[in-house]
Amino acid sequence: MKKREHSWEKDGYTLRSPRAQDAEDYCAQCLAMDPAVDRLTGSRPDFTREEVLAHFRRCLEAEDRADFLIIGPDGRILGESVVNEIDWDARCANFRIALFRSDSCGKGIGSWAVRMTRDFAFEELGLHRLELDVFSFNPRAVRAYEKAGFRREGIRREAVPDGAAYADDILMAILEDEWRELKRAEQTEGRTACS
């Protein structure tokens, strides 16, 4: 896959391809990630600066992934939305998203980034299947994924340690035909609203 710059804007927020000059800001935001976000995304809280920078640099060139940064109106990196683990033969990939700070949640930014990245996966990458997993203690994310057309496919019961207890890992996916149907419905709704 030849990487090209992509960018979308909504209400002062930008979702765009990362650039080499974003490395330091990305690193700073990752290392300052809220512990609540670490828990919701399953991120390790103990990455070193060198590990984060090396990961960022690998992502810029990797051909089995498409990374996007979520940028706030103030220019600060708020999070990332990623299509990774692309299997070009099977035309399927994994999806993940993270808003690095809890104060960015609940504003619709994540839901918008999910939809834009989903559309990119099918329109630009030509995928047949986009899948993800989400922890059962993250119902806000489950709702955002369902609104974006992802369907529950299964549950890995009590697969995620959560303090003294265990939580489920919910497996979700959207297929190319389901995405096309959803886009047709969205376009029909848009035309009806403009009539």
C-alpha positions as CSV (number, residue, x, y, z in Angstrom):
1,M,0.0,0.0,0.0
2,K,1.4,3.3,-1.0
3,K,0.7,5.8,1.8
4,R,-1.0,9.1,0.9
5,E,-2.0,12.0,3.1
6,H,-5.6,11.9,4.2
7,S,-7.5,14.5,6.2
8,W,-11.1,15.2,7.3
9,E,-12.5,18.0,9.4
10,K,-15.5,18.5,11.6
11,D,-16.4,21.3,14.0
12,G,-12.7,22.4,14.4
13,Y,-11.4,18.9,14.8
14,T,-9.2,17.1,12.3
15,L,-8.6,13.5,11.6
16,R,-5.4,13.2,9.5
17,S,-2.5,11.0,8.6
18,P,0.5,11.4,10.9
19,R,3.6,13.3,9.8
20,A,7.2,12.9,11.0
21,Q,7.0,16.2,12.8
22,D,4.2,14.9,15.0
23,A,6.5,12.5,16.7
24,E,7.3,14.5,19.8
25,D,3.7,15.7,20.4
26,Y,2.4,12.2,19.9
27,C,4.9,10.8,22.4
28,A,4.1,13.5,25.0
29,Q,0.3,12.8,24.7
30,C,0.8,9.0,24.8
31,L,3.0,9.2,27.9
32,A,0.4,11.4,29.6
33,M,-2.5,9.2,28.8
34,D,-5.2,9.1,31.5
35,P,-5.1,5.8,33.6
36,A,-8.8,5.5,32.9
37,V,-8.0,5.5,29.1
38,D,-5.3,2.9,29.7
39,R,-7.9,0.7,31.3
40,L,-10.6,1.2,28.6
41,T,-8.1,0.4,25.8
42,G,-6.0,-2.2,27.4
43,S,-2.9,0.0,26.9
44,R,0.2,-0.6,29.0
45,P,0.9,2.5,31.2
46,D,4.7,1.9,31.3
47,F,5.9,2.6,27.8
48,T,9.2,4.5,27.6
49,R,9.7,7.6,25.5
50,E,12.0,5.6,23.2
51,E,9.4,2.8,22.7
52,V,6.7,5.3,21.8
53,L,8.9,7.2,19.3
54,A,10.1,4.0,17.7
55,H,6.5,2.8,17.4
56,F,5.4,6.1,15.8
57,R,8.3,6.0,13.3
58,R,7.4,2.4,12.3
59,C,3.8,3.4,11.8
60,L,4.7,6.1,9.3
61,E,6.1,3.5,6.9
62,A,4.3,0.3,7.7
63,E,2.3,-1.2,4.8
64,D,0.0,-3.3,7.0
65,R,-1.7,-0.4,8.7
66,A,-3.2,3.0,8.3
67,D,-2.9,5.5,11.2
68,F,-4.7,8.7,11.8
69,L,-4.3,11.4,14.4
70,I,-7.2,13.1,16.0
71,I,-6.3,16.8,16.4
72,G,-8.2,19.3,18.5
73,P,-9.1,22.8,17.6
74,D,-6.0,24.0,19.5
75,G,-3.7,21.8,17.4
76,R,-3.1,19.3,20.2
77,I,-3.1,15.6,19.4
78,L,-6.1,14.2,21.2
79,G,-5.9,10.5,20.1
80,E,-5.5,8.1,17.2
81,S,-7.7,6.0,15.0
82,V,-6.0,3.0,13.4
83,V,-6.6,0.2,10.8
84,N,-3.9,-2.3,11.5
85,E,-3.1,-6.0,11.0
86,I,-4.2,-5.7,7.4
87,D,-4.4,-9.0,5.6
88,W,-4.4,-8.0,2.0
89,D,-5.2,-11.5,0.7
90,A,-8.3,-11.9,2.9
91,R,-9.1,-8.2,2.7
92,C,-9.6,-7.9,6.4
93,A,-8.1,-5.8,9.2
94,N,-8.4,-4.8,12.8
95,F,-9.6,-1.4,14.0
96,R,-8.7,0.4,17.2
97,I,-9.2,3.9,18.5
98,A,-8.0,5.8,21.6
99,L,-8.7,9.3,22.9
100,F,-5.7,9.9,25.2
101,R,-7.5,12.0,27.8
102,S,-10.9,11.4,29.4
103,D,-11.9,15.1,28.9
104,S,-12.0,14.5,25.2
105,C,-14.7,11.8,25.6
106,G,-18.4,12.3,25.3
107,K,-18.2,15.0,22.6
108,G,-18.8,12.9,19.6
109,I,-15.2,13.1,18.4
110,G,-14.5,9.4,18.8
111,S,-17.8,8.4,17.0
112,W,-16.9,10.7,14.1
113,A,-13.4,9.3,13.9
114,V,-14.8,5.7,14.0
115,R,-17.1,6.5,11.0
116,M,-14.4,8.3,9.0
117,T,-11.8,5.5,9.6
118,R,-14.4,2.8,8.8
119,D,-15.2,4.6,5.5
120,F,-11.5,4.8,4.6
121,A,-11.1,1.1,5.3
122,F,-13.8,0.2,2.8
123,E,-13.4,3.0,0.2
124,E,-9.7,3.4,0.1
125,L,-8.3,0.1,1.3
126,G,-11.0,-2.0,-0.4
127,L,-11.4,-4.2,2.7
128,H,-14.1,-6.9,2.9
129,R,-14.1,-7.0,6.8
130,L,-13.2,-4.7,9.6
131,E,-13.1,-6.1,13.1
132,L,-12.4,-5.0,16.6
133,D,-12.6,-6.1,20.2
134,V,-13.9,-4.0,23.1
135,F,-14.0,-4.6,26.8
136,S,-17.4,-5.1,28.4
137,F,-16.7,-2.3,30.9
138,N,-16.6,0.2,28.0
139,P,-20.3,0.5,27.1
140,R,-19.8,4.0,25.5
141,A,-17.4,2.5,23.0
142,V,-19.8,-0.4,22.3
143,R,-22.6,2.0,21.5
144,A,-20.3,4.1,19.2
145,Y,-19.3,0.9,17.3
146,E,-22.9,-0.3,17.0
147,K,-23.9,3.1,15.6
148,A,-21.1,2.9,13.1
149,G,-22.5,-0.5,11.9
150,F,-20.3,-3.0,13.8
151,R,-22.1,-6.1,14.9
152,R,-21.4,-8.3,17.9
153,E,-20.0,-11.6,16.7
154,G,-18.9,-13.2,20.0
155,I,-17.7,-12.8,23.5
156,R,-14.5,-14.0,25.1
157,R,-15.9,-14.5,28.5
158,E,-14.0,-13.2,31.5
159,A,-10.9,-12.8,29.3
160,V,-9.8,-9.4,30.7
161,P,-8.5,-8.9,34.2
162,D,-10.2,-5.9,35.8
163,G,-8.9,-5.4,39.3
164,A,-10.0,-8.4,41.4
165,A,-12.6,-9.4,38.8
166,Y,-12.7,-10.3,35.1
167,A,-14.5,-8.6,32.2
168,D,-15.6,-9.9,28.9
169,D,-13.9,-9.1,25.6
170,I,-16.6,-8.4,23.0
171,L,-15.8,-9.2,19.4
172,M,-17.4,-7.0,16.7
173,A,-17.1,-6.6,13.0
174,I,-18.6,-4.9,9.9
175,L,-18.6,-6.5,6.5
176,E,-18.3,-4.7,3.1
177,D,-21.9,-5.3,2.1
178,E,-23.2,-4.1,5.5
179,W,-21.1,-1.0,5.1
180,R,-22.5,-0.3,1.6
181,E,-26.1,-0.7,2.9
182,L,-25.4,1.7,5.8
183,K,-23.8,4.3,3.4
184,R,-26.9,4.0,1.1
185,A,-29.2,4.6,4.1
186,E,-27.1,7.6,5.3
187,Q,-27.2,9.1,1.8
188,T,-31.0,8.6,1.6
189,E,-31.4,10.2,5.0
190,G,-29.2,13.1,3.9
191,R,-31.3,13.7,0.7
192,T,-34.6,13.5,2.7
193,A,-33.3,16.0,5.2
194,C,-32.4,18.5,2.4
195,S,-35.7,18.1,0.6
